[in-house]
Amino acid sequence: MANKLEKDFDAVASMREIRDRISKETEGMNFEEFQKYIEAKIPEKYQKMYQDSKQPK
């Protein structure tokens, strides 16, 4: 059997923590408020890509 490696980073636990934090921060927001929250969190260098993705094709 292979030796089990110790993890330096647990991706699943990290994702759960991030998801829980976002859920608490956005609890009670309507759709427009949530959109503004997301837009404020996107780094500036990705803003154009995000805006382009919202446009109908």
ABEGO torsion letter per residue (X at the ends): XBBBBBBABBAAAAAAAAAAAAAAAABGBBAAAAAAAAAAABBAAAAAAAAAAABBX
